[in-house]
Amino acid sequence: MIKRLFPNRWARIAAWTGAAVAWSVSVMAAAAQPEAPAVAATTPPPEPSTTTPSTTLQETMPTIPESGLVVLRFTPVEPPPPLVITNRVTVRSSGGGGGGGSSAAKPPSTTVPSKGS
């Protein structure tokens, strides 16, 4: 394996590793910086609205606490009842020709419940 790693290949591996580490550090640093406050002089404050909204939206995720865990609860739904498939086969003998030994018809097949799809 050492024969395959020539000095220029080591240099490329080190360069790509350094670039990946620098990129990830810059992304984490940008995410950690607080946002700059907006300039209030450029836009006037909006006028209060006289109409009230008629609908309220429920948050899809709970607000994240400052410390601690967020507990999400899941209540499973009962599976649907098994589907019953009935297959009835009727065999009629014609009485003539080739090889039939008995003239009695086969009984209908039994009902087998499926496990669901």
Buried (B, 14 or more C-beta within 10 A) or exposed (E): EEEEEEEEEEEEEEEEEEEEEEEEEEEEEEEEEEEEEEEEEEEEEEEEEEEEEEEEEEEEEEEEEEEEEEEEEEEEEEEEEEEEEEEEEEEEEEEEEEEEEEEEEEEEEEEEEEEEE
